[in-house]
Amino acid sequence: MSHTATDNRGIDDTVTSHRATNPAGTNRTIFSGIQPTGRLTLGNYLGALGRFVDLQHAARCVFCVVDLHALTVEHDPRRLHQLTRETATIYLAAGLDPAVCVLTRQSDVSAHTELMYLLESTAYVGELNRMIQFKEKGRGRPRTRVSLYTYPVLMAADILLYGGTEVPVGDDQRQHVELARDLAIRFNREYGRTFVVPEMSPATVGARVMDLQNPTAKMSKDAPADSLGSIRLLDPPEVIVRKVSRAVTDTSPDVGYDPENRPGVSNLLEILAGCTGESDPAALAGKYDGYAALKRDTADAVVGVLEPLQNRYAELAADPAHVDATLRLGAERARELAAPTLAAARTAIGL
Ligand code: TYM
């Protein structure tokens, strides 16, 4: 049943209060998250984390370690706990400033799961059946966790809870952000304007960093620990150099940017561009007449980006109580930010 705008007094106030309390003085609110399912990779950095750092001064930002999402696949509780803290420490080491943005852990803010249920009651089975990630990782397997199926709805709740206008993510999250948009629009249409409709904000370079050994697959934190294809953010410099120097390219003697037909070399150019702030990986190709120099420069550029992060990580990891305290404080702020939207959604849907 549709309601008119006058049925929703207070709800529009919630939508606008996100703006009124935005310390950056803009209408932008940015939300994004990373799952602590493995050790973070260069893909996570170029597609997401590095951009969080750049964006934090431009808008109100909430960045979350989305630990509930890590329960969707087989997991070891102790490892999950360690990876959650490691991911939060990497957020800080990369340069996210808890005085500027809200850094939080998803499971500390119960509003995420509460809103998820309201959105599960808005989403259709048909649209979840179309989710590529579920099709690839879980469909047809009897021991697939139910939470893997409903995971995109939790992700929508994550975003909508904070009135996220922009969601900086890598290319692989496009379908999930689309679902968040569809659910926001549907809920608003059915029950009155409650949610801000978010936009995906893809990286211009490095939106899909590929595996160095298998450049037709994305670089993933789920890769085996000894994989030469994934550069981990905490890999020592010599390991990074080794991984880049062994990257698969092709038999063509020249260096050229053609992601479709030459994925290996194009991926190196993309990484080089992403790590040097170049906006056009194709333009970099002309500077090289062989792979050796390209690999050397790419490795140097990656080390140049990751070494400062790793030094800072070593300092922060020595004081885990500080990281835990930062997350506790972040959770308090996140709960305050989330409460009005959750309350408005509950009222709108008839609770
Ligand atoms: P996750 O944890 O798989 O990845 C975290 C972020 O890193 C990006 N990314 C990549 N970007 C470029 N190249 C790659 N090879 C690469 N691999 C990963 C992802 O696109 C993502 O931005 N469902 C999300 C986590 C999530 C979330 C959210 C994100 C949960 N709730 C709300 C945004 C908003 C995920 O699995 O990301």
Residues whose N, C-alpha, C, O or C-beta is under 5 A from the ligand:
A	BS01	TYM	F31 S32 G33 I34 Q35 G43 N44 G47 A48 V66 M155 D158 I159 P168 V169 G170 D171 D172 Q173 G206 A207 R208 V209 M210 K218 M219
